[in-house]
């Protein structure tokens, strides 16, 4: 049986996913599920370096004004430019170096 992080790695090697999509696929519900996945992604990024792979991050984008956030492994809650909370989540994918 694979661990949650191993399942995330397998999924991200196939195509890109947002944190919400990963939570649905992994059947994680509840208030802290996205935070758990973000912590998993940070750990996975470190693990991948040793394997010659990299976690690619497509940055979050404000759907109201188009502001592009930095490509960090986090979920922004509010746009610093227009203060909107209508944010498209970052997307993650694993690639070879």
SULKA-V502528 format. One record per pair of residues at least 6 apart in sequence whose ideal C-beta (glycine too) atoms are under 8 Angstrom apart, sorted by the first residue. I is the first residue (numbers start at 1). J is the second residue. D is the distance in whole Angstrom. If there is no record, write none. Layout:
i j d
I J D
I J D
This chain:
i j d
2 10 7
4 26 6
4 40 6
5 40 5
5 43 7
5 44 6
5 47 8
7 26 6
8 22 6
8 26 7
8 37 7
8 40 6
8 41 7
8 44 6
9 44 6
9 47 8
9 48 8
9 94 6
11 17 6
11 22 7
11 25 7
12 44 8
12 55 7
12 92 6
12 93 6
12 94 4
13 94 5
15 93 7
16 56 8
16 58 7
16 91 4
16 92 6
16 93 4
17 25 7
17 91 7
17 92 6
17 93 8
18 89 4
18 90 7
18 91 5
18 92 8
19 34 5
19 37 5
19 38 6
19 41 8
19 75 6
19 89 6
19 90 8
19 92 8
20 34 7
20 89 6
22 28 8
22 37 5
23 29 8
23 33 5
23 34 6
23 37 6
26 37 8
28 36 7
28 37 7
34 75 6
38 73 6
38 74 6
38 75 6
41 55 7
41 73 5
41 92 6
42 73 5
44 55 6
45 54 8
45 55 4
45 73 7
48 54 6
48 55 6
48 94 6
52 96 7
52 97 5
53 94 6
53 95 7
53 96 6
53 97 6
54 94 7
54 95 6
54 96 8
54 97 6
55 73 7
55 92 6
55 93 8
55 94 6
56 92 7
56 93 5
56 94 7
56 95 5
57 71 4
57 72 7
57 73 6
57 90 6
57 91 8
57 92 6
58 71 7
58 90 6
58 91 4
58 92 8
58 93 8
59 68 5
59 69 5
59 70 6
59 71 4
59 72 8
59 90 6
60 68 8
60 69 4
60 75 7
60 76 5
60 87 5
60 88 6
60 89 6
60 90 4
61 67 7
61 68 5
61 69 7
61 87 7
61 88 5
62 68 8
62 69 8
62 79 4
62 81 7
62 82 6
62 84 6
62 86 7
62 87 6
62 88 8
63 84 7
63 86 4
63 87 7
63 88 6
64 79 7
64 82 5
64 84 4
64 86 5
65 79 6
65 81 5
65 82 4
65 84 7
67 79 5
67 80 7
67 81 4
67 82 7
69 76 5
69 87 8
69 90 7
71 90 7
72 90 8
73 90 8
73 92 8
74 90 8
75 87 8
75 89 6
75 90 7
76 87 6
77 85 6
77 87 7
78 84 7
78 85 5
78 87 8
79 85 7
79 86 8
79 87 7
